[in-house]
Amino acid sequence: MAFLNKLRIFAPQKSYTHAMREKKYKSSCWSLLLIVLAMLATSCSEDSTTVTSNDYCYIKSVTLGTVKRVITKYDRMGNFISSTNAPFSGNTFAITIDQRTGAIENRDSLPYGSQLSAVIATITFEGATLAYRTKGTEDTWVAYNSIDSLDLTKPLELLLTSVDLQSSRTYTLNINVHKQEGDSLYWSQCESEISQLADMEHMKAFILNDKLMILGKNATGIVLAERSGIEMQGTWQVVPTEDLPHTADIQTLQQQEDCLYLSTSDGEILSSTDAKKWEKIGGGKSVPLTLIEKTKDHFYALSEGKILRSSDAQTWEEEQLDSDPMFLPATGIRALSVKQSNGNNRVVLIGQREQDAVVWNKMWNKSENETTTKWTYFPNSPDNTTPCPRLQHFNLLEYDHNCIAFGGSTFDNSRKALDALYISQDYGITWRPSTELHLPIQLEGIEGCITSAVDKNNFIWVITNAQVWRGRLNRLGFEQQ
């Protein structure tokens, strides 16, 4: 302890003045720290109570909920058949918002028959309040509630207010609905008693250079009738054809893009780019051949119970069949080249043999060569209750991704001419008279040559008895956005 006391004696001792200075310094530091903390606390307090001004207000999106729809069916006479409820989800129809003009609408119209009197609409927005009223009225504004249904039968005016209540924007919400049933086929008569078509037989219609043309025969020989265009109104004239022999088989006429091809009864193949001037491009076989189809790369023909293929209409090879060639068609031969939705290519061949309508198909895809695939025969089986109809003046077209057929009366006279439009969704195996798509009632029972074509605007043209009709499935005429 004595030693420790000595250490204390010899330890430096602070003066009174120095001690007081250190005390003041510490006191000043604590005071400064308290002032800074107070300032920070005041700043935080002010930030927590001040509301930043926000004048943003805009609608981000609009989505429709379930929409009620009523589908009503009528027969070809216009008589009521049935009415069915068919609701659908409105969120599959995109609604666009033009922030510049304030227009809100669906470019792809809702189906015909959609009921808009009570529809839930989800509207997301940036702002404080949203209200609506019928456009063009002085009705009281109604506060928008996402769980309340809206009456969208008329355009709505939307009023959106910003958070600071200093700004607002107005929008117009308009929901478009098709005015016609999309799956209905409506017909119009374009002309009647066309003198240029009178007494014409073996007709074959086609569209070339935006003109409806018909190649046929009358008492004077082969005739080419040309319509001025494919609009509703048009005029007809007879145009001379050059180098088209009387042996030309008009029913073999095939079209590949802007080129026409046909065969003659003695086996020659002719081509033309305007249907007026024709030239021989092939054939030359010792036996006659009948042209049945022209794809992008090959010609196909029937000859002596065989299907032949050629790339130049001069050198021909025999095609492979999966069945006995005795089932190949002999008369009334029609063929159709189709491009399937999955990218496959297919040729549908239909014709008559004895008491049956026979159907053959040839199909290939990107991984297969057109020259190596076989033709497949689709026999009439007992369980197929809707086989290909046996019609006189048989017409075969591709329309709306389906094969359609119509024509004169059946060979057994069980059905009248032009009383039904038959649809095949399996490329010729089964055919059902459509209960929704009808031919013009005015043509029912008219006998005589019938021909048809489809133009670039999806109109079907039907020509018979010097009459010209055209019709289109409504939805194929709806404007695509």
TADAVEN-V264233 format. One record per residue. N is the residue number from 1. RES is the residue in three letters. SS is DSSP state (~ for helix, > for strand, _ for the rest). PSI is psi in whole degrees, 0 to 359 (none if undefined). BURIAL is b if it has 24 or more other ideal C-beta (glycine too) atoms within 12 Angstrom, else e. Layout:
BEGIN
N:RES:SS:PSI:BURIAL  N:RES:SS:PSI:BURIAL
END
This chain:
BEGIN
1:MET:_:321:e  2:ALA:~:321:e  3:PHE:~:317:e  4:LEU:~:320:e  5:ASN:~:325:e  6:LYS:~:317:e  7:LEU:~:318:e  8:ARG:~:324:e  9:ILE:~:317:e  10:PHE:~:353:e  11:ALA:_:144:e  12:PRO:_:138:e  13:GLN:_:131:e  14:LYS:_:144:e  15:SER:_:163:e  16:TYR:~:321:e  17:THR:~:317:e  18:HIS:~:320:e  19:ALA:~:320:e  20:MET:~:322:e  21:ARG:~:318:e  22:GLU:~:322:e  23:LYS:~:318:e  24:LYS:~:321:e  25:TYR:~:315:e  26:LYS:~:321:e  27:SER:~:319:e  28:SER:~:319:e  29:CYS:~:315:e  30:TRP:~:323:e  31:SER:~:316:e  32:LEU:~:319:e  33:LEU:~:319:e  34:LEU:~:322:e  35:ILE:~:317:e  36:VAL:~:316:e  37:LEU:~:321:e  38:ALA:~:319:e  39:MET:~:318:e  40:LEU:~:319:e  41:ALA:~:319:e  42:THR:~:319:e  43:SER:~:314:e  44:CYS:~:322:e  45:SER:~:319:e  46:GLU:~:320:e  47:ASP:~:327:e  48:SER:~:343:e  49:THR:~:349:e  50:THR:_:131:e  51:VAL:_:119:e  52:THR:_:135:e  53:SER:_:131:e  54:ASN:_:107:e  55:ASP:_:15:e  56:TYR:_:137:e  57:CYS:_:116:b  58:TYR:>:151:b  59:ILE:>:130:b  60:LYS:>:315:e  61:SER:>:157:e  62:VAL:>:129:b  63:THR:>:133:b  64:LEU:>:147:b  65:GLY:_:212:b  66:THR:>:133:e  67:VAL:>:128:b  68:LYS:>:146:b  69:ARG:>:140:b  70:VAL:>:123:e  71:ILE:>:119:b  72:THR:>:132:e  73:LYS:>:143:e  74:TYR:>:155:e  75:ASP:_:179:e  76:ARG:_:348:b  77:MET:_:358:e  78:GLY:_:9:e  79:ASN:_:142:e  80:PHE:>:134:e  81:ILE:>:304:e  82:SER:>:164:e  83:SER:>:129:e  84:THR:>:137:e  85:ASN:>:129:e  86:ALA:_:71:e  87:PRO:_:155:e  88:PHE:>:164:e  89:SER:>:123:e  90:GLY:~:347:b  91:ASN:~:353:e  92:THR:~:353:e  93:PHE:_:107:b  94:ALA:_:138:e  95:ILE:>:124:b  96:THR:>:150:b  97:ILE:>:120:b  98:ASP:>:102:e  99:GLN:_:341:e  100:ARG:_:313:e  101:THR:_:343:e  102:GLY:_:11:b  103:ALA:>:129:b  104:ILE:>:121:b  105:GLU:>:163:b  106:ASN:>:121:b  107:ARG:_:326:e  108:ASP:_:107:e  109:SER:_:148:b  110:LEU:>:156:b  111:PRO:_:153:b  112:TYR:_:137:e  113:GLY:_:0:b  114:SER:>:135:b  115:GLN:>:117:b  116:LEU:_:11:b  117:SER:_:340:e  118:ALA:_:94:e  119:VAL:>:133:b  120:ILE:>:127:b  121:ALA:>:126:b  122:THR:>:115:b  123:ILE:>:117:b  124:THR:>:141:e  125:PHE:>:163:b  126:GLU:>:114:e  127:GLY:_:185:b  128:ALA:_:307:e  129:THR:>:150:e  130:LEU:>:130:b  131:ALA:>:162:b  132:TYR:>:160:b  133:ARG:>:165:b  134:THR:>:133:e  135:LYS:_:137:b  136:GLY:_:9:e  137:THR:_:170:e  138:GLU:_:28:e  139:ASP:_:160:e  140:THR:_:138:e  141:TRP:_:139:e  142:VAL:>:130:e  143:ALA:>:132:e  144:TYR:_:135:b  145:ASN:_:126:e  146:SER:_:344:e  147:ILE:_:356:e  148:ASP:_:142:e  149:SER:>:152:b  150:LEU:>:149:b  151:ASP:_:106:e  152:LEU:_:18:b  153:THR:_:338:e  154:LYS:_:156:e  155:PRO:_:144:b  156:LEU:>:144:b  157:GLU:>:127:b  158:LEU:>:134:b  159:LEU:>:118:b  160:LEU:>:131:b  161:THR:>:142:b  162:SER:_:170:e  163:VAL:_:322:e  164:ASP:_:3:e  165:LEU:_:17:e  166:GLN:_:346:e  167:SER:_:157:e  168:SER:>:158:b  169:ARG:>:147:b  170:THR:>:144:b  171:TYR:>:161:b  172:THR:>:118:b  173:LEU:>:118:b  174:ASN:>:123:b  175:ILE:_:120:b  176:ASN:_:138:b  177:VAL:>:137:b  178:HIS:_:137:b  179:LYS:_:349:e  180:GLN:_:153:e  181:GLU:_:120:b  182:GLY:_:329:b  183:ASP:_:22:b  184:SER:_:144:b  185:LEU:>:115:b  186:TYR:>:140:b  187:TRP:>:150:b  188:SER:>:140:e  189:GLN:>:121:b  190:CYS:>:312:b  191:GLU:>:160:b  192:SER:_:157:e  193:GLU:_:49:e  194:ILE:_:115:b  195:SER:~:328:e  196:GLN:~:343:b  197:LEU:~:354:b  198:ALA:_:137:b  199:ASP:_:16:e  200:MET:_:136:b  201:GLU:>:170:b  202:HIS:>:40:b  203:MET:>:148:b  204:LYS:>:115:b  205:ALA:>:151:b  206:PHE:>:160:b  207:ILE:>:125:b  208:LEU:>:127:b  209:ASN:_:42:b  210:ASP:_:30:e  211:LYS:>:142:b  212:LEU:>:125:b  213:MET:>:150:b  214:ILE:>:123:b  215:LEU:>:130:b  216:GLY:>:187:b  217:LYS:>:144:b  218:ASN:>:196:b  219:ALA:_:336:e  220:THR:_:350:e  221:GLY:>:209:e  222:ILE:>:134:b  223:VAL:>:139:b  224:LEU:>:114:b  225:ALA:>:133:b  226:GLU:>:130:b  227:ARG:>:148:b  228:SER:_:339:e  229:GLY:_:189:b  230:ILE:_:19:b  231:GLU:_:176:e  232:MET:_:316:e  233:GLN:_:139:e  234:GLY:_:166:b  235:THR:_:155:e  236:TRP:>:150:b  237:GLN:>:154:e  238:VAL:>:129:b  239:VAL:>:133:b  240:PRO:_:147:e  241:THR:_:143:b  242:GLU:>:142:e  243:ASP:_:26:e  244:LEU:_:104:b  245:PRO:_:162:e  246:HIS:_:347:e  247:THR:_:358:e  248:ALA:>:130:b  249:ASP:_:98:b  250:ILE:~:327:b  251:GLN:~:349:b  252:THR:~:1:b  253:LEU:_:126:b  254:GLN:>:151:b  255:GLN:>:130:b  256:GLN:>:104:b  257:GLU:_:241:e  258:ASP:_:18:e  259:CYS:>:142:b  260:LEU:>:147:b  261:TYR:>:147:b  262:LEU:>:165:b  263:SER:>:160:b  264:THR:>:166:b  265:SER:_:341:e  266:ASP:_:17:e  267:GLY:_:11:b  268:GLU:_:152:b  269:ILE:>:125:b  270:LEU:>:154:b  271:SER:>:158:b  272:SER:>:151:b  273:THR:_:353:e  274:ASP:_:3:e  275:ALA:_:4:b  276:LYS:_:314:e  277:LYS:>:128:e  278:TRP:_:150:b  279:GLU:>:150:e  280:LYS:>:131:b  281:ILE:>:349:b  282:GLY:>:197:b  283:GLY:_:245:b  284:GLY:_:13:e  285:LYS:_:157:b  286:SER:_:342:e  287:VAL:_:150:e  288:PRO:_:151:e  289:LEU:_:153:b  290:THR:>:117:b  291:LEU:>:129:b  292:ILE:>:336:b  293:GLU:>:153:b  294:LYS:>:112:b  295:THR:_:186:b  296:LYS:_:324:e  297:ASP:_:344:e  298:HIS:_:154:b  299:PHE:>:147:b  300:TYR:>:138:b  301:ALA:>:155:b  302:LEU:>:137:b  303:SER:>:120:b  304:GLU:_:48:e  305:GLY:_:22:e  306:LYS:>:155:b  307:ILE:>:127:b  308:LEU:>:154:b  309:ARG:>:143:b  310:SER:>:146:b  311:SER:_:342:e  312:ASP:_:7:e  313:ALA:_:13:b  314:GLN:_:313:e  315:THR:_:123:e  316:TRP:_:143:b  317:GLU:>:150:e  318:GLU:>:135:e  319:GLU:_:156:b  320:GLN:_:137:e  321:LEU:>:148:b  322:ASP:_:357:e  323:SER:_:175:e  324:ASP:_:131:e  325:PRO:~:350:b  326:MET:~:345:e  327:PHE:~:4:b  328:LEU:_:149:b  329:PRO:_:150:b  330:ALA:_:327:e  331:THR:>:169:e  332:GLY:>:39:b  333:ILE:>:130:b  334:ARG:>:145:b  335:ALA:>:158:b  336:LEU:>:128:b  337:SER:>:129:b  338:VAL:>:149:b  339:LYS:>:114:e  340:GLN:_:161:e  341:SER:_:335:e  342:ASN:_:5:e  343:GLY:_:351:e  344:ASN:_:149:e  345:ASN:>:145:b  346:ARG:>:142:b  347:VAL:>:124:b  348:VAL:>:123:b  349:LEU:>:124:b  350:ILE:>:143:b  351:GLY:>:186:b  352:GLN:>:143:b  353:ARG:>:113:b  354:GLU:_:244:e  355:GLN:_:15:e  356:ASP:>:153:b  357:ALA:>:127:b  358:VAL:>:147:b  359:VAL:>:130:b  360:TRP:>:151:b  361:ASN:>:148:b  362:LYS:>:128:b  363:MET:>:143:b  364:TRP:>:161:b  365:ASN:_:192:e  366:LYS:_:330:e  367:SER:_:355:e  368:GLU:_:153:e  369:ASN:_:135:e  370:GLU:_:330:b  371:THR:_:346:e  372:THR:_:347:e  373:THR:_:148:b  374:LYS:_:160:e  375:TRP:>:137:b  376:THR:>:132:b  377:TYR:>:133:b  378:PHE:>:94:b  379:PRO:_:157:e  380:ASN:_:112:b  381:SER:_:156:e  382:PRO:_:332:e  383:ASP:_:356:e  384:ASN:_:102:e  385:THR:_:354:e  386:THR:_:65:e  387:PRO:_:176:b  388:CYS:_:129:b  389:PRO:_:146:b  390:ARG:_:96:b  391:LEU:>:143:b  392:GLN:_:150:b  393:HIS:_:50:b  394:PHE:_:127:b  395:ASN:>:133:b  396:LEU:>:123:b  397:LEU:>:156:b  398:GLU:>:129:b  399:TYR:>:129:b  400:ASP:_:42:b  401:HIS:_:20:e  402:ASN:>:160:b  403:CYS:>:130:b  404:ILE:>:150:b  405:ALA:>:149:b  406:PHE:>:172:b  407:GLY:_:206:b  408:GLY:_:195:b  409:SER:_:158:b  410:THR:>:158:b  411:PHE:_:334:e  412:ASP:_:7:e  413:ASN:_:23:e  414:SER:_:340:e  415:ARG:_:149:e  416:LYS:_:166:e  417:ALA:_:139:b  418:LEU:_:37:b  419:ASP:_:356:b  420:ALA:_:153:b  421:LEU:_:119:b  422:TYR:>:138:b  423:ILE:>:134:b  424:SER:>:123:b  425:GLN:_:0:e  426:ASP:_:30:e  427:TYR:_:42:b  428:GLY:_:354:b  429:ILE:_:307:b  430:THR:_:145:b  431:TRP:_:128:b  432:ARG:>:130:b  433:PRO:>:123:b  434:SER:_:138:b  435:THR:_:354:e  436:GLU:_:324:b  437:LEU:_:126:b  438:HIS:_:153:b  439:LEU:_:164:b  440:PRO:_:128:b  441:ILE:~:332:e  442:GLN:~:342:e  443:LEU:~:351:b  444:GLU:_:128:e  445:GLY:_:355:e  446:ILE:_:124:b  447:GLU:_:156:e  448:GLY:_:178:b  449:CYS:_:139:b  450:ILE:>:134:b  451:THR:>:164:b  452:SER:>:165:b  453:ALA:>:162:b  454:VAL:>:130:b  455:ASP:_:180:b  456:LYS:_:343:e  457:ASN:_:14:e  458:ASN:_:23:b  459:PHE:_:136:b  460:ILE:>:127:b  461:TRP:>:129:b  462:VAL:>:126:b  463:ILE:>:123:b  464:THR:>:149:b  465:ASN:_:40:b  466:ALA:_:20:b  467:GLN:>:149:b  468:VAL:>:121:b  469:TRP:>:151:b  470:ARG:>:145:b  471:GLY:>:158:b  472:ARG:>:142:b  473:LEU:>:126:b  474:ASN:~:313:b  475:ARG:~:340:b  476:LEU:~:352:b  477:GLY:_:355:b  478:PHE:_:140:b  479:GLU:_:130:e  480:GLN:_:127:e  481:GLN:_:none:e
END
